[in-house]
Amino acid sequence: MIRRAPDIVFGSWCGKKFQPGRVATRAGWQTIPAVRDRELHEIKSPIILQPGPAALFDGLDALHRIIAAWSSTR
């Protein structure tokens, strides 16, 4: 992850809340643009991990909203 240096990081923990602060404290992650710019986002597990085609549509919509907001600031 550090080597790839993503601009956005998505998290989805099944049954647990995504904790961006905890992710950001991982060793070496302070150099990742997504961590530096606070672009750590949760996609709720019921949306993206649900069975069937709804995950594709609902999950894709959630990803799109975040990416569109990010790209509008660039």
N, C-alpha and C positions, 0 to 999 in steps of 0.2 A: 504494500500500500504506500509506503513512504517513497519508494522509487518511482511509482506511477504518478504521484503527486496530483490526486484528483481535485477538481474545483468544487465538487459537491460530493457528499457522502450520505447515503441513505441507510437507515437502519430499520429493521423490523424484527422485534423479539417476540416470539410466540408466547403469549401469556405474561410478558413482562413489559414494563415501560422502557422505551429507549432513553438512555441517559447520555446526552451529548457531552456533558462535562466529564463524565467517566471515560468516554471514548477519547476525548481530547487529551487526557492525562497519560495516555499510553506512551511508552518510551519512544522518543524520536518523532512523534506525531505532530509536534508543534511546528515542524517545517512544512507540513502539508497545507497547501492553499485553502482547502475546505475548512481546516481547523483554524487557521489564522484568520479567515474571513467569516467564521461562524456559520458556515454552510453545512451543518450537520443536521439532517432532517429525518424525522420519524415518518414512516408510512405505517399506519396502524395495521397490526396483523390481521384483524378481521377483513380488512380491505384487500390486502395483497396476498394473503395466504388462504383465502376461502377457496373451496373446491369449485371447479367448473369454470365456464368462460367469464363469469362476473369478475374474477380476479384480473383477467386481461383488460377489461374495460375500466373497472373502477380503479384498479392499480395503475393503469396507464394514465388515467385522468389525474390521479394524485401526483404521479411523477411529472407529468406535463406542467401542472400548475407551478410546481417548485422550480422546474427548469426554466419556464417562461419568466417567472419573477426574477430569477438569477440573471438570465440573459438580458433583461430590460435594464439592468444596472451596469452592464458592460459596454 
